[in-house]
Amino acid sequence: MPIIRHTPEAPTRTRTLAPGESIDAHRHDDHQIVYAGSGVVAVTTDAGTWFAPGTRAIWVPAGCVHAHRAHGHLALHLLGLPAGTNPLALDAPAVLAVSPLLRELILACTRAPYGDSPERLRLRAVLLDQLRASPQQPVHLPAPSDPRLAAVCELLHRDPADPLSLAALATATGASERTLSRLFRHDLGMTFPQWRTQLRLYHALRMLADGMPVTAVAHRCGWSSASAFIDVFRRAFGYTPGAHNRRP
């Protein structure tokens, strides 16, 4: 079992991670906002993976054991919030929409010098107001616990473009289609098509962060056309995949 670091106070800072670089499993007594100023950040717990480009941020509640991974060159902004301050009243990670104002507040609050100056306290108060107003986004890839479901998910992780139906996947893994359909809803909280879309979006973000062309990403992640991919991506993240590497 890996050693889990315990850092009482969640750090407020900015650091740069190279593509594929990770931060091992750890936990804090404080809440934390995780934001990608560039690249894509993934936060993983035993329950699954939450992923976010620059139009999204990830809320990690106090005490939650989690790890980070960078996709593309990641400018990682980490903002700690005292455990007594919980503007979202959430006890599990969540992905939040980031408005232009909230983005600037996160950048300002994670910029040195750190401390509790009157200016920073005022910035943080406005940031908390903006967090309360930020809608949650369904950018989450839950992890299966049932071995039959895990086998199906592993097949699709290896090849997100695999067009196999749930019935065909059931045959390949020795389970019934009805059982797998029930497991997706019960264990993962979504239907099989919804989970596969989340999986494809996750892999698409990773590929875009590595500089792969949009058309190639669409093909490798299983969309029927680049236009279909662009439509789904825009609705999920608020910008087109072609604009991904042109974000500020």
N, C-alpha and C positions, 0 to 999 in steps of 0.2 A: 504494500500500500504506500503511495507516495506521501512524503512529508508535506503537510499543509502549513504554510506560513501564516502566522497570526500577527497582523499589524493593527494595534488598537485604533489608531487614527488613520482614516483613509487619506492618502496623500493628495494634496492639491499641487499639480505640477504639469509640465508638458515634457514629453520625451519622444524621441524618434526611434521607430522600429523598422528594421529592414524587412523586405518581403519574406514571409514565412517565419519570422521571429516571433517568439511567444513569451509570455510571462506565466510561470507555473501557478498551480492552484494555490490560492491564499484566501484569507478573509479579513474583514475589518469590523471593528465595533461601530464604525460610522457608515452612513450611506455614501454612495458615490455615483456621480454622473460620469459616463465614459463617452467621449466624443472624438470622432476622426476628423481632424482639420484637413487632412489629405489621406488618400487611400481608403481602406475599408477595415473596420475593426469587428472581430467576432468575440463574443463573451460566451464561454461554455460552462455549464454546471452539469450535475448528474441528470437534470431534467431536460437538457437539450442545449441548443445554441441560438443565441440572439445575435443578429448581424446588422450593421449600420454603416452607410456612407455618410457624407457630410450633411445630408438633409434630415438625418435622424440622430438621436442620442440614445444611449442605453442606461437605464436606471438599475443600479445594483443595490439592493437593500442591505442594511447592516447584518452581519453574521452570515451572509450567503457565501459559500465556498465557490470560487469562480476562477477561471483562467482566461487570459487574453491571447489572441493571435492576430498578427498583422497580415493583411492581403494588400499587395502593392506597398509603396513607401508610405508608412503610416506616421502621421503627426498626431500622437496620442495625447489628448487633453483629459486629465483626471481631476475631478472636482469633488473634494470631500465635504459632506454635510453632516453636522452632529446628529446622532441617533435620535435626539429629542425633536429634531426638525424633520418631519416627514410630510412634505406638501402633497404627496400623491397617495398616502395611506395604503401603500402596496408592500406586501411581504414577499414578493417574487420579482425577478427581473422583468423589465418591460422596455419596449422600444417606443420612443416619443418623437413626434414631429418636431423639427427645429426650424423655427421662423428665422428670418434674417436678424431680427433683434435678439432672439435667444442665442443665436450663434455668436454674435458680437459680445454678449454678456459672458458666455462661457469662455471665449478667448481672453476677455479682459480679466476674469476672475482666476484664470490659470496662468496668468503672466506674472513673472517675478517683478518686484519683490513681493513676497507673501506676508501675511499678517492680518490683523484685525483693525486696520486703520478706519477712521470714519468713512472715508471714500469707499473702501472695499465693503464695509458693512451695508452701505447704501446700495451698491451694485448687487450685493447678494440678496438683499430684500426684493429688488426688482426682478432678479433672476428667479427667486422662489415664486413670485407672482406669475411669471411667464411659464414656469413648469406646471403650475396648477392649471393653466389654460391650454397646455399642450395635449392634443389628443393622442391616445395610444395607437400604435400601428401594428398590424398583424405580421410582423417580420420576425418570425420565430420558427425554428425547426425543432420541434420536440423530439426527444430521444425515446425509442421504444424499450420496454423492459421485457415483454414477452419474447421468447426466443424465436417463435414463428414469425412474428412481426419484424424482429430484428434482422432475420434472414432476408426478408423482402426489402427492407430499407437499405441493407448493405448492397444488394444487387443494384439498386437504383443509384446509390452513392457512387458505385464504380462506373456507371454509365447513365448519367441523368437524361440522356436522349433516348434511352430504351423505350420503345413504344408499346411494350407488352401491357396487356390489360390486366386487371386485378385477377381475373379468372386464370390467365396464363401464368401469372406470378404465383398463384396459389398452387397450380400444378407443379411448378418448378421447385417449390419449397415444401411440398407435402402437406399443405393445409387446404381447407375449403375456402372458396370465395366468400361465403357467408361469414365464416369465422374471422377472416382477415378484415372484412368490412366492419364487423363489430369491434374488432380490436383497434382499428384506426380511430373510430369514434370514441371508444371507451378509454383507451390508453393515451391517445395523442390529442383528443379533443377536436378532431377535424376529419373530414372525409378523405379517402384516398386521393382523389383529384386535387383537393386543397393542399394536402401534404406534398404531393409531387410538384405542384406549382411553387411552393415554398422552397423545396429542394433545388429546383431549377433556378430560381431567383438567387439563391445563395451561391450556387456554382457560377452563375452569370456574373455576379459581383466580383467573385474571385478572378475570373478570367479577364474581365474589363480592367481590374486593378493591375493585372499583369500586362496590359497593353494590347490584348487580342482584339482584332477588328469586330465590329458589331455583327456583321453577317456571319462570321465564323462562330461567334458566341451563340447566336440564335440557333445555328445548325447543331453545335455540339451539346446544347442544352435541351434540344428536342422540340423547338418551336417549328411550325410548318413554314414560316416565312419570317424575314427580318421585320416586316411591318407588324406581324402578330406579336413578336417579342417586344418591339418598341412600345406597343400599346400596353401590354401587361406591366412592363418595367416602369413606364411613366406613371401608371396608376399606383404602383407600389411605392415609388420613391420620390415622385414629384418632379422628375426631370427625365430627359431622354438618355438612353445608354450612350449615344454619341457625345453627349455633353459631360460624361462621367469624368474623363481625364482633363476637362477644361474647367472644372470647379475651382474657385479661388482657394 
